[in-house]
Amino acid sequence: MTAELVRGQNHTLPRSRLEIRVSAGSPVVAGATLGDEHGTVRGAEWIAHPGSPQLPGLEVSRQAAADHRLAVDLDALPETVHRVTVLLALPTGAGRPDRFGAVAAPFVAVTGLDGTEIATFTLTGLDTESAVAALELYRRQGAWKVRAVGQGYATGLAGMLADQGIDRAAECAAAIHEAVAAGSARSVTPPPPRTPDGERVRHPAGPSAPPTGGGQPAAPAPGALGDSGAAAGSTASGAAAPGATAPGSPTPGSPTPGSAAGGPIDYAHPRRQTSAPPPPPPTAPPAAPGEPARPVAGDATGWSMDERLYNQIWGMFEDLARAVAAYRSAVDFADSRMEQEIDRALGDPRNRIGGAGDRAREEARAKREELVARAREALDRDLAQLAAESAVVEPALPAAYAGWDNPVWHGYRVPMEIPMALRVGDLHLPERTDLRIPLLVRLPLERGIWIDSGRTASEAAAAADGDALRRSAVETAVALAARLLAVYPAHEFSVHVIDPAGSAAGPLAPLTASGVLAAPPASGAGGVAAVLAQLTRRVDLVQMAVRAGAADSLPPDLDTGEHLLIVNDFPHGFDDRAVTQLRYLADEGPSVGVHLMMVADREDARAYGPVLDPLWRSLLRVTPVADDHLADPWVGHAWTYEPSRAPEGSRVLEQVLALVAAARRTGRR
């Protein structure tokens, strides 16, 4: 029986190994402090947070997200610890909510390792607070209990830490927020909103429910989220969660009611709506009783097949993340139990004589192997189901979601409207490296990309030749730019390139030879300044027109389509003014259709000191070689990312660019 706690209420904990699950409607920072018998936290080393996620008996998430799972082993806590306080705080940064009253009430659940809920608590009544002590686990007369706290702090994380006795609490809070901001550069874009029951569902055979209101979207489902932030809403990336496309929605680039009458330009994606889409139509017979559901391409909610596939891919991503998390947690539990049993056996002097101690070790190891084997069996079952689903989904993907090796690209035609998302690479985990999850980012881009060309980016990069690595980074940028050009209608997407030293002429050849660039790559300080001035002027003018509601006042020569700026070999050729303009484009450009792709060595950029840290954190960092640096928004696994590149010897990329260039010349689509 689950205990639904209210503020101040407590409940006995029946077991020592626990998970604390946090669900919120916006990204939050989750941490925990260890307190002594008086509740005092003796120092920063007694705080688990994204920058220092592990303490004895305690592990927290490594990034801000809307969903968290904190692991607690009460038996492994130091004897001097009598209280564990779970903390939630809103991450700092422009565009983020600064008070809990502006977001959905966080929900906290204490569960066993099998997911069984022990106690739950919804943190209602918060307003101006930006940090809150959610609940505490405390030791009383040899037993552990959980208490619902819900104490909020308008003074933020610093005020909360100070209240727990931390010296120099403001510095400690700043360090935590710094770690959260640094982690945002390794987080992937968020998943779509969940179904009303919170889980991915398999839909039975039968007619699908039509939209209500004569083809218009149904009313929003209770609790449905629209264009918000992270897992089940938004993540630290700040990219918007997907919505549904109702029949009859305007296509991207078509006049909106405001713009047609000279009103403000609407850069909102017309597909991002808050209505609940219908379930997919049946495409396969149901599985026999006792058998796993048969995989079907498009087995997710959505108004179109593309949206169903998009949501299905995110469901597979989450399923794989959680299945591996359960397996790893089970292995950790088995290891901890084995160590405890061996310690208890060897602690008895009677077992130190004869073979009793050896038998105890063998029994403990046998139990450990049995637990691990059962966990692996469950994982293999989940992996097999996901692999079967991937085998069905991958061939059904549209070009925007498909890899360059997918035959769909050989039948490519310039589209009439932009898709919901774009594939920028693949992700996998070491438990099964051949099971790849497409990494999809929403369109229009709401977060730029940093392709790290440095040898310090990863172990794989360190083993590569420096010149080859830089060339590979530019080739990755070219492949991504080609995909963006290919999925936009003709004349609605422009690419600009800054190559100050002209060092990337070879890798840029597919773009320059096809004629799809807005202008030849800019070189030298003068070329850098000219391109940055042009795009900065466009951002300024469109922003002013939007704010004033005067779209008809824009100069006739201003291209209001989407723009991508590729910057190679940064910071070579950039003075202080150019760096300031680049930061401005990264911060303000995406909202009005100007996007940034950096190809640079992070170590070279450190020459500018902390001035570029916000730029680094705001971009999604990827690498030109396989590297396990990206984190999912659910449990924070380190996923190996592999860029989306054309197969060796293939001309598919050049062929696609030739079709894009031809459509631009003739004006046909």
C-alpha positions in Angstrom: 0.0 0.0 0.0 1.5 3.3 -1.1 1.4 6.1 1.5 0.4 9.4 0.0 2.0 11.9 2.3 1.1 15.5 3.0 3.5 18.2 4.3 4.9 17.1 7.7 3.7 13.5 7.5 6.1 10.6 7.9 6.1 6.9 7.0 8.3 4.0 8.0 10.7 2.7 5.3 10.5 -1.1 5.0 13.8 -1.6 3.1 17.2 0.0 2.9 17.8 0.1 -0.8 15.6 2.7 -2.4 15.0 4.9 -5.4 13.7 8.4 -5.1 11.9 9.4 -8.3 11.2 13.0 -9.2 8.8 14.2 -11.9 8.4 17.8 -12.7 6.9 19.8 -15.6 10.2 21.7 -16.2 13.9 20.8 -15.8 15.0 20.9 -12.2 18.2 20.2 -10.4 18.0 17.3 -8.0 20.5 16.8 -5.2 20.7 15.6 -1.6 22.5 16.5 1.6 23.7 14.3 4.4 23.0 15.6 7.9 24.2 14.5 11.4 22.0 13.8 14.4 21.2 17.5 14.6 20.5 17.8 10.9 23.6 19.8 10.2 25.4 19.4 6.9 29.1 19.4 7.9 30.5 20.6 4.6 30.3 20.7 0.9 31.6 17.1 0.8 28.3 16.1 2.4 26.3 17.3 -0.7 25.5 15.1 -3.7 24.8 17.2 -6.8 25.4 17.1 -10.6 29.0 18.2 -10.2 29.6 15.5 -7.4 26.9 13.0 -8.0 28.1 10.1 -5.7 28.6 9.8 -2.0 28.7 6.6 0.1 25.2 5.2 -0.1 23.9 8.0 -2.4 23.8 8.8 -6.1 22.0 11.6 -7.8 21.5 12.7 -11.4 24.3 14.4 -13.3 22.2 17.0 -15.1 19.0 19.1 -14.8 15.9 17.3 -16.2 12.2 16.9 -15.6 12.6 13.3 -14.5 15.2 12.0 -12.0 16.0 8.8 -10.2 18.1 9.1 -7.1 19.6 5.9 -5.6 19.9 5.5 -1.9 21.4 2.6 0.1 20.7 3.4 3.8 23.0 0.6 5.0 25.9 2.1 3.1 25.6 5.6 4.6 28.3 6.6 7.2 27.3 6.0 10.8 27.4 9.7 11.5 24.7 10.4 9.0 21.2 10.5 10.5 19.3 12.5 7.8 19.2 12.6 4.0 17.4 15.6 2.6 16.4 15.6 -1.1 16.7 19.1 -2.7 15.1 20.4 -5.8 16.2 23.7 -7.4 15.4 25.5 -10.7 18.4 25.9 -12.9 19.5 29.4 -13.6 19.8 30.9 -17.1 17.9 33.2 -19.5 14.5 31.9 -20.6 14.2 29.5 -17.6 11.4 29.8 -15.0 12.7 31.4 -11.8 10.0 30.3 -9.4 8.2 27.0 -8.7 4.9 28.8 -8.9 5.4 29.1 -12.7 5.8 25.4 -13.3 3.8 22.2 -12.6 4.0 21.0 -9.0 6.9 18.5 -8.6 6.0 14.9 -7.6 8.3 12.8 -5.5 8.0 9.1 -4.9 10.1 6.8 -2.7 10.2 3.3 -4.3 11.9 0.0 -4.0 14.4 -1.1 -6.6 11.6 -3.0 -8.3 9.6 0.2 -8.8 7.1 -0.5 -6.0 6.0 2.8 -4.5 6.4 3.1 -0.7 5.5 6.8 -0.3 4.6 9.7 -2.5 4.4 13.5 -2.1 3.2 16.3 -4.4 4.9 19.6 -3.6 1.9 22.0 -3.9 1.6 25.5 -2.6 4.9 26.8 -4.0 5.1 30.3 -5.4 8.1 32.5 -5.4 10.5 29.8 -4.2 13.2 28.6 -6.6 14.6 25.9 -4.3 12.8 23.4 -2.1 13.7 20.7 0.4 11.3 18.1 -0.9 11.6 15.3 1.7 14.0 13.8 4.1 14.9 10.3 5.1 15.8 10.2 8.8 17.0 7.7 11.4 14.9 7.3 14.5 15.6 4.6 17.2 17.5 2.4 14.8 14.8 2.6 12.1 14.6 4.8 9.0 11.6 6.9 8.1 10.6 9.3 5.3 9.0 12.7 6.0 7.4 15.0 3.5 9.0 18.4 4.0 8.1 20.8 1.1 10.1 23.7 2.6 10.6 26.3 -0.1 13.2 29.1 -0.3 12.7 32.3 -2.2 16.4 32.9 -1.7 17.2 29.9 -3.8 19.7 27.2 -3.4 22.1 29.4 -1.5 19.4 30.2 1.1 18.5 26.5 1.5 22.1 25.4 1.9 22.7 28.2 4.4 19.7 27.0 6.4 21.3 23.6 6.7 24.5 25.0 8.2 26.7 25.1 5.1 29.5 27.7 5.4 30.0 29.8 2.3 26.6 28.6 1.0 26.5 31.1 -1.9 29.8 29.8 -3.3 28.6 26.3 -3.0 25.3 27.1 -4.7 27.2 28.8 -7.5 29.4 25.8 -8.0 26.3 23.5 -8.3 24.7 25.8 -10.9 28.0 25.9 -12.8 28.1 22.1 -12.9 24.5 22.0 -14.1 25.2 24.6 -16.8 28.3 22.6 -18.0 26.2 19.5 -18.1 23.7 21.1 -20.5 26.3 20.9 -23.3 26.2 17.1 -23.1 22.4 16.6 -23.0 20.4 15.6 -25.9 17.1 17.2 -27.1 14.0 16.3 -25.1 11.5 13.6 -25.8 7.9 14.3 -26.8 5.1 14.6 -24.2 4.0 11.3 -22.7 0.6 9.7 -23.2 -1.9 10.6 -20.5 -1.1 7.5 -18.5 2.6 8.4 -18.6 3.9 5.4 -20.5 4.4 4.4 -24.1 1.5 2.2 -25.1 0.9 -0.5 -27.7 -2.5 0.1 -29.4 -4.8 -2.8 -30.0 -6.5 -3.5 -33.3 -9.6 -1.5 -34.0 -10.7 1.8 -35.5 -8.8 4.8 -34.5 -10.7 7.7 -32.9 -11.1 10.6 -35.4 -10.4 14.1 -34.3 -13.3 15.9 -32.8 -14.9 19.0 -34.2 -15.0 18.1 -37.9 -11.4 17.5 -38.4 -10.0 20.0 -35.8 -7.8 18.7 -33.0 -9.5 17.3 -29.9 -9.4 19.3 -26.7 -6.2 19.1 -24.8 -5.9 16.1 -22.6 -5.7 16.7 -18.9 -2.1 17.3 -17.9 -1.0 17.4 -21.5 2.1 19.5 -22.1 2.6 21.7 -25.1 5.7 23.7 -26.1 7.6 23.4 -22.8 11.0 22.2 -21.7 12.3 18.5 -20.9 11.6 14.8 -20.4 7.8 14.8 -20.4 8.2 18.4 -21.1 11.7 19.7 -21.5 15.3 19.1 -20.6 18.3 21.2 -19.8 18.7 21.7 -23.6 15.8 24.1 -23.6 14.5 22.7 -26.9 10.7 22.6 -27.2 8.8 19.4 -26.8 6.9 18.2 -29.9 3.2 18.8 -30.3 0.6 17.6 -32.7 -0.2 18.7 -36.2 -3.9 19.1 -36.8 -5.3 18.6 -40.3 -5.4 21.9 -42.0 -2.5 23.5 -40.1 -0.5 26.0 -42.1 2.7 24.8 -43.6 6.0 26.3 -42.6 6.8 29.3 -44.7 3.1 29.9 -45.6 1.6 33.3 -44.5 0.1 33.3 -41.1 -2.9 35.5 -40.3 -0.7 38.1 -38.8 1.9 38.3 -41.5 -0.6 38.3 -44.3 -2.2 41.5 -43.0 1.2 43.1 -42.3 1.2 41.9 -38.7 4.1 40.5 -36.8 6.1 37.6 -38.3 5.3 34.3 -36.5 8.3 32.1 -36.2 6.5 29.5 -34.1 6.5 26.1 -35.6 3.0 25.5 -36.9 3.1 21.9 -35.9 3.6 22.7 -32.2 0.2 22.6 -30.8 -1.1 21.4 -27.4 -4.0 19.2 -28.6 -3.9 15.4 -28.0 -3.3 13.4 -31.2 -5.3 10.3 -32.0 -3.8 6.8 -31.7 -2.3 5.2 -34.8 -4.5 3.1 -37.0 -4.1 -0.7 -36.8 -1.5 -2.1 -39.2 -0.8 -5.6 -37.8 -2.8 -8.3 -35.9 -2.4 -8.4 -32.2 0.2 -10.7 -30.7 -0.9 -14.1 -29.2 -1.5 -14.2 -25.5 1.8 -14.4 -23.6 3.9 -13.2 -26.5 5.5 -9.7 -26.7 3.7 -7.1 -28.8 4.6 -7.4 -32.5 6.6 -4.4 -33.6 4.9 -2.0 -36.0 6.3 1.1 -37.7 4.4 4.1 -36.5 3.1 2.5 -33.3 2.7 5.8 -31.4 0.3 8.7 -31.2 0.4 11.5 -33.8 -1.5 13.3 -36.5 0.8 12.1 -39.3 3.0 9.1 -39.9 6.1 11.2 -39.6 4.9 12.3 -36.1 4.1 8.8 -35.1 7.5 7.6 -36.1 9.1 10.5 -34.3 7.3 9.7 -31.1 8.0 6.0 -31.5 11.8 6.6 -31.8 11.7 8.6 -28.6 9.8 5.8 -27.0 12.4 3.3 -28.0 15.1 5.7 -26.7 13.5 5.9 -23.3 12.7 2.2 -23.2 16.4 1.3 -23.8 17.6 3.9 -21.3 15.3 2.6 -18.5 15.9 -1.1 -19.3 19.7 -0.7 -19.1 19.2 1.4 -15.9 17.2 -1.4 -14.3 19.9 -3.9 -15.3 22.8 -1.8 -13.9 20.9 -1.2 -10.7 20.3 -4.9 -10.3 24.0 -5.6 -10.8 25.0 -3.0 -8.2 22.5 -4.5 -5.8 23.9 -7.9 -6.3 27.5 -6.7 -5.8 26.5 -4.8 -2.6 24.6 -7.8 -1.2 27.6 -10.1 -1.9 30.0 -7.8 -0.1 27.7 -7.5 2.9 27.2 -11.3 3.2 30.9 -11.9 2.9 31.6 -9.2 5.6 29.1 -10.7 7.9 30.4 -14.2 7.5 34.0 -13.2 8.0 33.1 -11.1 11.0 32.1 -14.2 12.9 35.3 -15.7 14.5 33.9 -19.2 14.1 34.0 -18.9 10.3 37.7 -18.2 10.3 38.5 -21.8 11.2 38.3 -24.5 8.7 36.4 -24.1 5.4 33.4 -22.1 6.7 34.7 -18.8 5.5 35.4 -20.2 2.0 32.0 -21.8 1.8 30.4 -18.4 2.8 32.3 -16.7 0.0 31.2 -19.3 -2.5 27.6 -19.1 -1.5 27.6 -15.3 -1.6 29.2 -15.3 -5.1 26.7 -17.9 -6.3 23.8 -15.7 -5.1 25.4 -12.8 -6.8 25.7 -14.7 -10.1 22.1 -15.9 -9.9 20.8 -12.3 -9.4 23.0 -11.0 -12.3 21.9 -13.8 -14.6 18.2 -13.1 -13.9 18.8 -9.4 -14.5 20.6 -10.1 -17.7 17.8 -12.4 -18.9 15.3 -9.6 -18.4 17.6 -7.2 -20.2 18.2 -9.5 -23.1 14.4 -9.9 -23.5 13.9 -6.2 -23.6 16.8 -5.7 -26.0 15.5 -8.4 -28.3 12.1 -6.7 -28.5 13.7 -3.3 -29.1 16.0 -4.7 -31.8 12.9 -6.3 -33.6 11.2 -2.9 -33.4 14.2 -1.1 -34.7 14.4 -3.5 -37.7 10.8 -2.6 -38.6 11.1 1.1 -37.9 14.4 1.9 -39.7 13.3 1.0 -43.2 10.0 3.0 -42.8 11.7 6.2 -41.9 11.3 9.3 -44.1 14.5 10.9 -45.5 14.8 13.5 -42.7 14.9 10.7 -40.0 16.9 8.2 -42.1 20.6 7.6 -42.3 22.5 8.4 -45.5 22.7 4.6 -46.1 18.9 4.3 -46.3 17.5 3.7 -49.8 14.9 6.4 -49.2 17.6 9.0 -50.2 17.9 7.6 -53.6 14.3 8.5 -54.3 14.7 12.0 -52.8 12.7 14.9 -54.0 12.8 18.5 -52.7 10.0 18.7 -50.1 7.0 21.0 -50.0 7.3 21.6 -46.2 9.8 21.1 -43.5 9.5 17.9 -41.4 9.1 17.7 -37.6 12.7 16.7 -36.9 16.1 15.9 -38.4 18.5 13.0 -37.7 21.9 14.2 -36.7 23.5 10.9 -35.7 23.0 7.6 -33.8 23.3 6.6 -30.2 24.0 3.3 -28.5 25.0 1.8 -25.2 27.7 -0.8 -24.5 25.1 -3.5 -23.4 24.3 -3.9 -27.1 26.3 -1.8 -29.5 24.4 -2.9 -32.6 21.1 -1.5 -31.3 21.2 2.1 -32.6 18.7 4.9 -31.7 18.5 7.8 -34.2 19.3 11.1 -32.5 16.6 13.5 -33.7 16.5 17.2 -33.2 13.4 19.4 -33.7 13.0 21.7 -36.6 13.3 24.7 -36.8 16.5 24.3 -34.8 16.2 25.8 -31.3 19.7 24.9 -30.3 23.0 25.3 -32.2 25.6 22.6 -32.6 29.3 22.6 -31.6 31.3 20.0 -33.5 34.4 19.5 -31.3 37.5 19.1 -33.5 40.0 18.9 -30.6 42.0 15.9 -29.7 41.1 16.4 -26.0 37.4 15.9 -26.7 37.6 12.1 -26.1 39.8 9.1 -26.0 39.0 8.3 -29.6 39.9 11.8 -30.6 43.1 11.7 -28.7 44.2 8.6 -30.8 43.4 10.3 -34.1 45.7 12.5 -36.2 45.0 16.2 -35.5 44.7 17.2 -39.2 42.5 14.2 -40.0 40.3 15.0 -37.0 39.7 18.6 -38.1 38.9 17.5 -41.6 36.5 14.9 -40.3 34.8 17.6 -38.1 34.2 19.8 -41.2 32.9 16.8 -43.1 30.4 16.2 -40.3 29.3 19.8 -40.5 28.9 19.5 -44.3 26.8 16.3 -43.9 24.5 18.0 -41.3 24.2 21.1 -43.5 23.3 19.0 -46.5 20.6 17.3 -44.5 19.2 20.6 -43.4 19.2 21.9 -47.0 17.5 18.8 -48.2 14.6 18.8 -45.8 13.6 22.5 -46.4 11.6 23.7 -49.4 13.6 25.4 -52.1 14.7 29.0 -51.2 13.6 28.7 -47.6 17.0 27.7 -46.1 20.3 29.4 -46.6 23.8 28.3 -45.5 26.7 30.7 -44.8 30.2 29.6 -44.1 33.0 31.4 -42.3 36.4 29.8 -43.0 38.9 32.5 -41.9 42.1 30.8 -43.1 40.5 28.8 -46.0 41.7 25.6 -44.4 38.5 23.7 -45.1 38.3 24.1 -48.9 38.5 20.4 -49.5 35.8 19.1 -47.1 33.5 22.1 -48.1 33.7 21.1 -51.7 30.3 19.4 -51.8 28.6 22.6 -50.7 30.7 25.0 -52.8 30.7 22.8 -56.0 26.9 22.3 -55.9 26.2 26.0 -55.6 23.9 25.7 -52.6 25.8 28.3 -50.4 24.4 31.8 -50.1 27.9 33.1 -50.9 31.4 31.7 -51.2 33.0 30.8 -47.8 34.1 34.0 -46.0 37.8 34.2 -45.3 40.1 36.7 -43.5 39.0 39.2 -40.8 37.1 41.2 -43.4 35.0 38.3 -44.5 34.3 37.3 -40.9 33.1 40.8 -40.1 30.9 41.1 -43.2 29.0 37.8 -42.6 28.5 38.5 -39.0 27.3 42.0 -39.7 24.8 40.8 -42.3 23.3 38.1 -40.0 23.3 40.4 -36.9 21.4 43.1 -39.0 18.9 40.5 -40.0 18.3 39.4 -36.4 18.0 43.0 -35.2 15.5 44.0 -37.9 13.3 40.9 -37.6 13.2 41.2 -33.8 12.2 44.9 -34.0 9.5 44.0 -36.6 8.1 41.2 -34.4 8.0 43.4 -31.3 6.4 46.3 -33.1 4.0 44.2 -35.1 5.2 45.8 -38.3 6.3 43.0 -40.6 5.6 45.2 -43.7 8.3 47.6 -42.5 11.1 45.1 -43.2 13.5 46.1 -46.1 12.5 44.3 -49.3 16.0 42.9 -49.7 15.9 41.1 -46.3 15.7 37.3 -46.6 13.3 36.2 -43.9 13.9 32.5 -44.5 15.9 30.3 -42.2 19.7 30.7 -42.1 22.5 28.5 -40.9 26.0 29.9 -40.1 28.9 27.4 -40.1 32.0 28.7 -38.4 35.2 26.8 -39.0 38.5 27.0 -37.1 37.2 29.3 -34.4 38.6 31.5 -32.8 41.1 32.1 -35.7 40.2 35.4 -37.4 37.8 36.6 -34.6 38.4 39.8 -32.7 36.5 40.8 -29.6 33.7 42.5 -31.6 33.3 39.4 -33.7 33.1 37.1 -30.7 30.4 39.4 -29.2 28.4 39.2 -32.4 28.8 35.4 -32.5 27.4 35.1 -28.9 24.5 37.4 -29.9 23.6 35.2 -32.8 23.7 32.1 -30.7 21.5 33.7 -28.0 19.0 35.7 -30.1 19.2 34.1 -33.6 17.2 30.9 -33.2 14.0 32.7 -32.2 14.0 34.5 -35.5 15.5 31.9 -37.8 19.3 32.3 -37.6 21.1 29.2 -36.4 24.8 28.4 -35.5 27.0 25.5 -36.1 30.5 25.7 -34.7 33.5 23.6 -35.9 36.2 24.3 -33.3 38.5 22.9 -30.7 37.2 23.6 -27.3 40.7 24.0 -25.9 41.5 26.7 -28.5 38.4 28.6 -27.5 39.5 28.7 -23.9 41.8 31.5 -24.8 38.8 33.9 -24.4 38.3 32.7 -20.9 34.8 32.5 -19.3 33.3 34.9 -21.9 32.6 32.0 -24.2 31.3 29.6 -21.5 27.7 30.6 -22.1 28.1 29.9 -25.8 29.7 26.5 -25.2 26.9 25.5 -22.8 24.1 26.7 -25.1 25.1 24.5 -28.0 24.7 20.7 -28.4 28.2 19.3 -28.4 28.9 16.4 -30.8 32.1 14.9 -32.1 33.3 13.8 -35.5 34.3 10.4 -34.1 32.4 8.0 -31.9 32.4 9.2 -28.3 30.3 8.4 -25.2 29.7 12.0 -24.0 26.0 12.6 -24.6 23.5 12.0 -21.8 19.8 11.1 -22.0 17.2 13.2 -20.2 15.8 10.3 -18.1 18.6 8.5 -16.2 21.8 10.3 -17.6 23.5 7.3 -19.2 26.7 8.1 -21.2 25.6 7.3 -24.7 28.0 6.7 -27.5 27.3 9.2 -30.3 28.2 8.5 -34.0 27.8 11.3 -36.5 25.5 10.9 -39.6 27.9 10.5 -42.5 27.5 9.2 -46.0 28.9 5.7 -46.6 32.4 5.5 -47.9 32.5 5.8 -51.6 28.8 6.9 -51.9 27.8 9.9 -53.9 24.4 10.2 -52.3 25.2 13.5 -50.6 26.4 15.1 -53.8 23.3 13.8 -55.6 21.0 15.3 -53.0 22.7 18.6 -53.1 22.6 18.7 -56.9 18.8 18.2 -56.7 18.5 21.0 -54.1 20.6 23.4 -56.3 18.5 22.5 -59.4 15.3 23.3 -57.5 16.7 26.6 -56.5 17.7 27.5 -60.0 14.4 26.6 -61.6 12.1 27.6 -58.7 10.5 24.2 -58.8 9.9 21.9 -55.7 
